Amino acid sequence: MRVDRPAKAAEAPMSPAQGSLYANRVKVYPARVHGRFRRFKRAFLVFALAVYYLLPWLRWHRPGDAPDQFLLIDLAGRRFYLGPLEVWPQEIYLVTFLLIFSAIALFLVTSLFGRVWCGFACPQTVWTDLYMWVERRIEGDRNARMRLDQGPRNGAYWTKKVTKHAIWLVIAAATGGSFVLYVQDAPTAVRAIFTGQAGAWTYTFVGVLTFTTYALAGWAREQVCTYMCPWPRFQAAMLDTQSLVVTYRAWRGEPRGKHKQGESWDGRGDCVDCRQCVHVCPTGIDIRDGQQLECIGCGLCIDACDAIMDKVGRPRGLIALDTLADMQACERAVAGVPPGPRRVEIAAAAHTPLKLIRPRTLIYAAVLGLVGLLMLGTLAMRETTELAVLRDRAPLFVTLADGSVRNSYTLKIVEKRHHDRTLTLHLDGLPGATLAGLGVDEARDRTIPLSVRPGSVATHRVHVFAPAGAPLPASTPVIFRLVEPDGREAARHASVFLAPGR
């Protein structure tokens, strides 16, 4: 869905000789606002920051040498830990499933509620909101901050500015340091950082993340959403006429203008042109110009407008979460009706109900459910023991003095459980064959025991002997099987046994 801004008066093109083709950034001074969207935004801010800063400290007991951290991306140990789940490098497809699931979920939520991610959950929004809160606490609300920036550079000015930026840097450093705790054991990493024992890469990442947090949330702010983030460019593809978006109801608000107490509302719209919706917007846009790329859908303009409607005695909802279908229905209903309170009454009867279930959302929900089932099925069927067999290529085979033929193999056993075990190696497909473990006990037998360590990859060298005189083809398919002490098969892998041929 796309609603263009009203066309502005045409201007003569500017030549490079007349001036710059690019305008400087106009600093945005968002004002404080109260209301249900502001309360929800603040509650989610506290929740998101608490999760980010505290999650690395949540403990989860694991046996052996595994780290006792609930969520950890262990780059050194090549593991990803999430509670009881331990993901190995060869199971990276689980992360792929998770990313696809998250993307489809974002598509579904966007098709239902518009840019709710941008307005409430995006990290840029969360940290910018935190930085703005610090700024308001130190420098005051919108008018006070504007006067400070336009006033003299005296002691009060520098005291407030230095204090603000110092707190911003502390928040940025805590943000960068907390991110490092997701890839290292949190207590160990913090102790190493503050004692100077952490590695150069740790300090580098903390420094880079501190700088980016400070620069993006403190200085760039709405410029990130407008120019750097790709999401606004294609999120409109997820919207349709039934998607909820922050909307100015022009059929009710126009013609706008100042209103004095006691004056009649007949022949005019409900918008008193107070510009409070512009003053509270974190990106500095005027929602009355229609849907815009800069709008993040936070709803603060709704809170500001509702407060003004309460003061002037008009119904709330001049700016509201609405759908394009409902807007069009109301516009058709009030067509030909003079501006005034009568329009609100007529439009109330013409409002169309929100349709959550529609083809677009059904498709997203079906794909989301399919990906979720595939992910759960993959988790349920994941193997705790894996076997890989690599056959030696030089030489391909060896004919021994007694006439038997020998092939050599390297076995890699991945043991994902955290207790010691001894498995038995069997070979199928080669009648009369015997096995011998290289470097341990080279006595030939029908089976050989192989020990595995918990949470590790064990490597074993194995010889396979075909009996002398056996009529062997040049290549014989064989299967290596690992069997538990109770007789259950733990893992298997197919290979071939090579011989001179008949």
C-alpha positions as CSV (number, residue, x, y, z in Angstrom):
1,M,0.0,0.0,0.0
2,R,1.3,3.4,-0.9
3,V,-0.2,6.8,-0.3
4,D,1.7,9.7,-1.9
5,R,2.1,13.1,-0.2
6,P,0.0,15.9,-1.7
7,A,1.7,17.5,-4.6
8,K,3.6,20.7,-3.8
9,A,4.0,23.7,-6.0
10,A,6.4,23.2,-8.8
11,E,9.8,24.8,-8.3
12,A,12.4,25.7,-10.9
13,P,15.2,23.3,-11.0
14,M,18.3,24.4,-9.1
15,S,21.6,24.5,-10.9
16,P,24.9,23.7,-9.2
17,A,25.8,27.3,-9.6
18,Q,22.8,28.5,-7.6
19,G,23.5,26.3,-4.6
20,S,23.9,22.8,-3.3
21,L,21.7,20.0,-4.7
22,Y,21.6,18.5,-1.2
23,A,20.0,20.0,2.0
24,N,21.7,19.8,5.3
25,R,20.0,17.6,8.0
26,V,17.4,19.5,10.0
27,K,17.9,18.3,13.6
28,V,14.7,16.7,15.1
29,Y,13.7,17.7,18.7
30,P,11.0,15.1,19.7
31,A,8.7,16.4,22.5
32,R,7.6,14.4,25.5
33,V,4.2,12.7,25.1
34,H,1.9,10.6,27.2
35,G,-0.6,8.0,26.2
36,R,-1.1,4.3,25.5
37,F,1.4,4.0,22.7
38,R,4.0,5.8,24.8
39,R,3.4,3.5,27.8
40,F,3.6,0.4,25.6
41,K,6.8,1.7,23.9
42,R,8.4,2.4,27.3
43,A,7.4,-1.1,28.7
44,F,8.9,-2.8,25.6
45,L,12.0,-0.7,25.9
46,V,12.5,-1.9,29.5
47,F,11.8,-5.5,28.5
48,A,14.1,-5.4,25.5
49,L,17.0,-3.8,27.4
50,A,16.6,-6.2,30.3
51,V,16.7,-9.2,28.0
52,Y,19.8,-7.9,26.1
53,Y,21.8,-7.0,29.2
54,L,20.8,-9.8,31.5
55,L,20.5,-12.8,29.2
56,P,24.2,-13.6,29.1
57,W,24.2,-13.9,32.9
58,L,21.4,-16.6,32.9
59,R,23.0,-19.9,33.9
60,W,22.2,-23.4,32.7
61,H,24.1,-26.4,34.2
62,R,25.8,-28.6,31.7
63,P,27.9,-31.7,32.5
64,G,31.6,-31.9,31.8
65,D,33.6,-28.9,30.5
66,A,30.7,-27.3,28.6
67,P,30.0,-23.7,29.7
68,D,27.1,-23.1,32.1
69,Q,25.5,-20.3,30.2
70,F,22.0,-20.4,28.9
71,L,22.7,-18.6,25.6
72,L,26.2,-18.7,24.2
73,I,27.8,-18.6,20.7
74,D,31.0,-20.4,21.6
75,L,33.2,-19.6,18.7
76,A,36.3,-21.1,20.2
77,G,34.5,-24.4,21.0
78,R,32.5,-24.3,17.8
79,R,29.2,-24.7,19.5
80,F,25.9,-22.8,19.9
81,Y,24.2,-23.3,23.3
82,L,20.5,-22.4,24.0
83,G,19.3,-23.9,27.2
84,P,19.3,-27.7,26.7
85,L,20.0,-27.4,23.0
86,E,23.6,-27.7,21.7
87,V,24.1,-27.0,18.0
88,W,27.2,-28.2,16.3
89,P,28.8,-26.7,13.2
90,Q,27.4,-29.3,10.9
91,E,23.9,-28.4,12.2
92,I,24.1,-24.8,10.9
93,Y,20.9,-25.6,9.0
94,L,19.0,-25.2,12.3
95,V,20.2,-21.6,12.4
96,T,19.0,-21.2,8.8
97,F,15.6,-22.5,9.8
98,L,15.5,-20.1,12.7
99,L,16.4,-17.1,10.4
100,I,13.8,-18.1,7.8
101,F,11.2,-18.6,10.6
102,S,11.9,-15.1,12.0
103,A,11.7,-13.5,8.5
104,I,8.3,-15.1,7.7
105,A,7.1,-14.1,11.2
106,L,8.1,-10.5,10.5
107,F,6.3,-10.6,7.2
108,L,3.2,-11.9,8.8
109,V,3.3,-9.3,11.6
110,T,3.9,-6.5,9.1
111,S,1.0,-7.5,6.9
112,L,-1.2,-7.4,10.0
113,F,0.0,-4.4,11.9
114,G,2.3,-2.4,9.6
115,R,5.8,-1.3,10.8
116,V,5.4,-2.4,14.4
117,W,8.9,-3.9,14.3
118,C,10.3,-0.5,13.3
119,G,8.3,1.4,15.9
120,F,8.9,-0.8,18.9
121,A,11.3,-3.7,18.5
122,C,14.1,-2.6,16.2
123,P,17.4,-2.2,18.1
124,Q,17.9,1.2,16.5
125,T,14.5,2.3,17.8
126,V,15.2,0.9,21.3
127,W,18.6,2.5,21.8
128,T,17.6,5.8,20.2
129,D,14.6,5.9,22.5
130,L,16.9,5.3,25.5
131,Y,19.3,8.0,24.4
132,M,16.4,10.5,23.9
133,W,15.2,9.7,27.4
134,V,18.6,10.5,28.8
135,E,18.7,13.7,26.7
136,R,15.3,14.9,28.0
137,R,16.3,14.2,31.6
138,I,19.4,16.3,31.3
139,E,18.5,19.1,28.8
140,G,14.8,19.2,29.2
141,D,11.9,18.8,26.8
142,R,11.7,20.0,23.2
143,N,11.6,23.8,23.7
144,A,14.3,23.7,26.4
145,R,16.7,21.7,24.1
146,M,16.1,24.0,21.2
147,R,16.8,27.1,23.4
148,L,20.0,25.4,24.7
149,D,21.3,24.7,21.2
150,Q,20.5,28.2,20.0
151,G,21.8,29.9,23.1
152,P,25.2,30.9,24.3
153,R,28.0,28.4,24.8
154,N,28.3,29.0,28.5
155,G,29.1,26.8,31.5
156,A,25.6,25.5,31.7
157,Y,25.6,24.5,28.1
158,W,28.8,22.6,28.3
159,T,27.9,21.0,31.6
160,K,24.7,19.5,30.2
161,K,26.3,18.5,26.9
162,V,29.3,16.8,28.5
163,T,27.1,15.0,31.0
164,K,24.8,13.8,28.3
165,H,27.5,12.5,26.1
166,A,29.3,10.8,29.0
167,I,26.2,8.9,29.9
168,W,25.7,8.0,26.2
169,L,29.2,6.6,26.1
170,V,28.6,4.6,29.2
171,I,25.5,3.1,27.7
172,A,27.3,2.4,24.4
173,A,30.2,0.7,26.3
174,A,27.7,-1.5,28.2
175,T,26.0,-2.4,25.0
176,G,29.3,-3.3,23.3
177,G,30.5,-5.2,26.3
178,S,27.3,-7.1,26.7
179,F,27.4,-8.2,23.0
180,V,30.8,-9.8,23.7
181,L,29.3,-11.8,26.5
182,Y,27.2,-13.7,24.0
183,V,30.3,-15.2,22.5
184,Q,32.3,-15.7,25.7
185,D,31.4,-17.0,29.2
186,A,30.0,-13.9,30.8
187,P,31.7,-14.0,34.3
188,T,35.1,-15.0,32.8
189,A,34.9,-12.3,30.0
190,V,34.0,-9.5,32.4
191,R,36.8,-10.4,34.7
192,A,39.3,-10.5,31.8
193,I,38.1,-7.2,30.4
194,F,38.4,-5.2,33.6
195,T,41.8,-6.8,34.6
196,G,43.3,-6.2,31.2
197,Q,43.6,-9.9,30.4
198,A,41.2,-10.1,27.5
199,G,42.5,-10.6,24.0
200,A,42.9,-7.9,21.4
201,W,39.9,-9.1,19.5
202,T,37.7,-8.7,22.5
203,Y,38.7,-5.1,23.1
204,T,38.4,-4.4,19.4
205,F,34.8,-5.6,19.2
206,V,33.9,-3.8,22.4
207,G,35.4,-0.6,20.9
208,V,33.7,-1.0,17.5
209,L,30.3,-1.7,19.0
210,T,30.6,1.1,21.5
211,F,31.3,3.6,18.7
212,T,28.5,2.3,16.4
213,T,26.0,2.4,19.3
214,Y,27.0,6.0,20.2
215,A,27.1,7.2,16.6
216,L,23.8,5.6,15.4
217,A,21.6,6.1,18.5
218,G,23.1,9.4,19.6
219,W,23.9,11.2,16.3
220,A,22.4,9.5,13.3
221,R,19.1,8.6,14.8
222,E,16.3,9.0,12.2
223,Q,18.9,9.1,9.4
224,V,19.5,5.3,9.9
225,C,15.8,4.6,9.4
226,T,15.5,6.9,6.4
227,Y,18.7,6.3,4.5
228,M,20.6,3.3,5.9
229,C,18.0,0.7,6.7
230,P,16.7,-1.4,3.7
231,W,13.5,-2.5,5.4
232,P,11.4,0.6,4.6
233,R,12.2,0.1,0.9
234,F,10.4,-3.2,0.6
235,Q,8.1,-3.5,3.6
236,A,5.3,-2.0,1.6
237,A,5.2,-5.2,-0.4
238,M,3.9,-6.9,2.7
239,L,1.0,-4.5,3.2
240,D,-2.4,-4.5,1.6
241,T,-5.7,-2.6,2.1
242,Q,-6.4,-4.4,5.4
243,S,-3.0,-3.7,7.1
244,L,-3.2,-1.5,10.1
245,V,-1.0,1.7,9.7
246,V,-0.8,5.0,11.4
247,T,-3.1,7.2,9.4
248,Y,-4.4,10.8,9.5
249,R,-8.1,10.8,8.7
250,A,-8.2,13.7,6.3
251,W,-11.9,13.3,5.6
252,R,-12.4,14.3,9.2
253,G,-9.6,16.7,9.8
254,E,-9.8,18.9,6.7
255,P,-10.0,21.8,6.3
256,R,-7.7,22.4,9.2
257,G,-7.2,25.6,11.1
258,K,-7.0,27.3,14.5
259,H,-10.1,27.0,16.7
260,K,-11.1,29.2,19.6
261,Q,-13.2,28.0,22.5
262,G,-16.9,28.5,21.9
263,E,-16.6,28.6,18.1
264,S,-18.8,26.2,16.1
265,W,-17.2,23.1,14.4
266,D,-19.6,23.3,11.5
267,G,-17.9,23.9,8.1
268,R,-14.4,23.0,9.3
269,G,-12.4,19.9,10.2
270,D,-11.3,18.7,13.6
271,C,-7.6,19.4,13.0
272,V,-6.6,22.6,14.8
273,D,-3.2,22.6,13.1
274,C,-1.3,22.5,16.5
275,R,1.5,20.5,14.9
276,Q,1.8,18.4,18.1
277,C,1.9,15.3,15.9
278,V,5.0,16.7,14.2
279,H,6.7,17.8,17.4
280,V,6.5,14.3,19.0
281,C,7.5,12.4,15.9
282,P,11.0,10.8,16.4
283,T,11.7,11.2,12.6
284,G,10.2,14.7,12.4
285,I,7.6,14.0,9.7
286,D,4.1,15.3,9.3
287,I,1.7,12.3,9.3
288,R,-0.9,14.6,7.7
289,D,1.1,14.4,4.5
290,G,0.1,10.7,4.1
291,Q,2.1,7.5,4.4
292,Q,5.8,8.1,4.2
293,L,8.9,6.1,4.1
294,E,10.2,7.9,7.2
295,C,7.2,6.8,9.4
296,I,8.2,4.0,11.7
297,G,4.6,3.4,13.0
298,C,5.4,4.1,16.6
299,G,2.0,5.8,17.2
300,L,3.3,8.7,19.3
301,C,1.5,11.1,17.0
302,I,-1.8,9.3,17.9
303,D,-1.1,10.0,21.6
304,A,-0.4,13.6,21.0
305,C,-3.5,14.1,18.8
306,D,-5.8,12.3,21.2
307,A,-4.6,14.6,24.0
308,I,-5.4,17.7,21.9
309,M,-8.9,16.2,20.9
310,D,-9.6,15.8,24.6
311,K,-8.7,19.5,25.2
312,V,-10.9,20.8,22.4
313,G,-13.8,18.5,23.1
314,R,-13.7,16.4,19.9
315,P,-13.7,12.6,19.7
316,R,-10.4,10.8,19.7
317,G,-9.1,9.1,16.6
318,L,-8.3,11.9,14.2
319,I,-4.9,10.1,13.9
320,A,-5.3,6.4,14.4
321,L,-4.3,2.9,13.5
322,D,-6.5,2.3,10.5
323,T,-6.7,0.4,7.2
324,L,-6.8,1.8,3.7
325,A,-10.0,-0.1,3.1
326,D,-11.7,1.6,6.1
327,M,-10.3,5.0,5.0
328,Q,-11.8,4.6,1.6
329,A,-15.1,3.4,2.9
330,C,-15.4,6.5,5.2
331,E,-14.3,8.8,2.5
332,R,-17.1,7.4,0.2
333,A,-19.6,7.7,3.0
334,V,-18.9,11.4,3.8
335,A,-18.6,12.5,0.1
336,G,-20.8,15.5,-0.4
337,V,-21.3,16.0,3.3
338,P,-20.1,19.5,4.5
339,P,-17.1,19.4,6.9
340,G,-18.1,19.3,10.5
341,P,-19.3,16.9,13.3
342,R,-21.8,15.3,11.0
343,R,-19.0,13.6,9.1
344,V,-17.9,11.8,12.2
345,E,-21.3,10.4,12.8
346,I,-21.8,9.2,9.2
347,A,-18.3,7.7,9.1
348,A,-18.9,5.8,12.3
349,A,-21.7,3.8,10.6
350,A,-19.5,3.2,7.5
351,H,-16.4,1.7,9.3
352,T,-15.4,-1.7,8.0
353,P,-14.2,-4.4,10.4
354,L,-10.6,-5.4,10.3
355,K,-10.0,-8.7,8.4
356,L,-7.1,-10.6,10.1
357,I,-7.8,-13.7,8.0
358,R,-7.2,-13.0,4.3
359,P,-5.2,-14.7,1.5
360,R,-1.9,-12.8,2.3
361,T,-2.0,-13.6,6.0
362,L,-3.1,-17.2,5.4
363,I,-0.1,-17.8,3.0
364,Y,2.3,-16.3,5.5
365,A,0.8,-18.3,8.4
366,A,1.0,-21.5,6.3
367,V,4.6,-21.0,5.4
368,L,5.4,-20.1,9.0
369,G,3.8,-23.2,10.3
370,L,5.5,-25.4,7.7
371,V,9.0,-23.9,8.5
372,G,8.2,-24.4,12.2
373,L,7.2,-28.0,11.8
374,L,10.3,-28.7,9.7
375,M,12.5,-27.1,12.4
376,L,10.8,-29.1,15.2
377,G,11.0,-32.3,13.2
378,T,14.6,-31.8,12.4
379,L,15.3,-31.2,16.1
380,A,13.4,-34.3,17.1
381,M,15.2,-36.5,14.6
382,R,18.7,-35.1,15.1
383,E,21.3,-37.7,15.8
384,T,23.3,-37.7,19.0
385,T,26.1,-39.8,17.4
386,E,27.4,-39.3,13.9
387,L,29.9,-41.4,12.0
388,A,32.0,-40.3,9.0
389,V,34.3,-42.7,7.1
390,L,37.1,-41.6,4.9
391,R,38.9,-44.4,2.9
392,D,42.6,-44.1,2.2
393,R,43.5,-43.3,-1.4
394,A,47.2,-44.1,-1.3
395,P,47.4,-47.0,-1.7
396,L,43.9,-48.0,-2.7
397,F,44.4,-51.5,-1.3
398,V,47.2,-53.8,-0.2
399,T,47.5,-57.5,-1.0
400,L,49.2,-59.2,2.0
401,A,51.5,-62.2,1.9
402,D,48.8,-64.6,3.1
403,G,46.6,-63.5,0.1
404,S,44.2,-61.3,2.1
405,V,43.4,-57.8,0.9
406,R,43.5,-54.8,3.2
407,N,41.8,-51.4,3.0
408,S,42.4,-48.6,5.5
409,Y,39.9,-46.1,6.7
410,T,39.8,-43.1,9.0
411,L,36.7,-42.9,11.2
412,K,35.4,-39.7,12.8
413,I,32.9,-40.1,15.5
414,V,30.9,-37.1,16.7
415,E,29.6,-37.7,20.2
416,K,27.1,-35.0,21.2
417,R,26.1,-36.5,24.5
418,H,28.1,-35.6,27.6
419,H,29.2,-39.0,29.0
420,D,31.9,-41.5,28.1
421,R,31.0,-44.5,26.0
422,T,32.5,-47.4,24.3
423,L,30.8,-48.4,21.0
424,T,31.4,-51.5,18.9
425,L,32.3,-51.2,15.2
426,H,30.6,-53.7,12.9
427,L,31.1,-54.1,9.1
428,D,28.3,-55.3,6.8
429,G,28.5,-56.2,3.1
430,L,31.8,-58.1,3.0
431,P,31.5,-61.7,4.1
432,G,34.3,-63.0,6.2
433,A,35.9,-59.6,6.7
434,T,37.9,-58.8,9.9
435,L,38.7,-55.5,11.5
436,A,41.7,-54.2,13.3
437,G,42.2,-50.8,15.1
438,L,45.5,-49.2,14.1
439,G,47.8,-48.2,16.9
440,V,45.7,-49.7,19.7
441,D,45.3,-53.4,19.2
442,E,45.9,-54.7,15.7
443,A,44.6,-58.2,16.4
444,R,41.9,-59.0,13.8
445,D,38.4,-59.6,14.9
446,R,34.9,-59.5,13.5
447,T,34.2,-56.4,15.6
448,I,36.4,-53.9,17.5
449,P,35.5,-51.5,20.4
450,L,36.0,-47.8,19.9
451,S,35.9,-45.3,22.7
452,V,34.3,-41.9,22.4
453,R,34.7,-38.9,24.7
454,P,31.7,-36.7,25.6
455,G,31.0,-33.7,23.5
456,S,33.9,-34.3,21.2
457,V,35.0,-35.7,17.8
458,A,37.0,-38.9,18.1
459,T,39.3,-40.1,15.3
460,H,40.2,-43.8,14.8
461,R,42.2,-45.5,12.1
462,V,40.8,-48.9,11.1
463,H,42.1,-51.7,8.8
464,V,39.6,-54.0,7.0
465,F,40.8,-57.4,5.8
466,A,39.1,-59.5,3.2
467,P,39.9,-63.2,3.5
468,A,42.3,-64.8,1.1
469,G,40.7,-66.5,-1.9
470,A,37.5,-64.6,-1.6
471,P,36.0,-63.8,-5.1
472,L,36.0,-60.1,-4.8
473,P,34.9,-57.6,-7.4
474,A,37.0,-54.4,-7.9
475,S,34.6,-52.5,-5.7
476,T,32.3,-53.8,-3.0
477,P,29.8,-51.6,-1.1
478,V,30.2,-51.9,2.7
479,I,28.5,-50.3,5.7
480,F,30.2,-49.4,8.9
481,R,27.9,-49.5,12.0
482,L,28.4,-48.3,15.5
483,V,26.5,-50.4,18.1
484,E,25.6,-49.3,21.6
485,P,26.4,-51.7,24.5
486,D,22.7,-52.6,24.7
487,G,22.7,-53.6,21.0
488,R,21.0,-50.5,19.6
489,E,22.6,-49.0,16.5
490,A,24.1,-45.6,17.2
491,A,25.2,-44.6,13.7
492,R,26.1,-45.9,10.3
493,H,28.0,-44.8,7.2
494,A,28.4,-46.4,3.7
495,S,31.7,-46.8,1.9
496,V,33.4,-49.2,-0.5
497,F,36.1,-51.9,-0.3
498,L,38.5,-52.0,-3.2
499,A,40.3,-55.1,-4.4
500,P,42.3,-56.3,-7.5
501,G,39.2,-57.9,-9.0
502,R,38.6,-61.4,-10.1
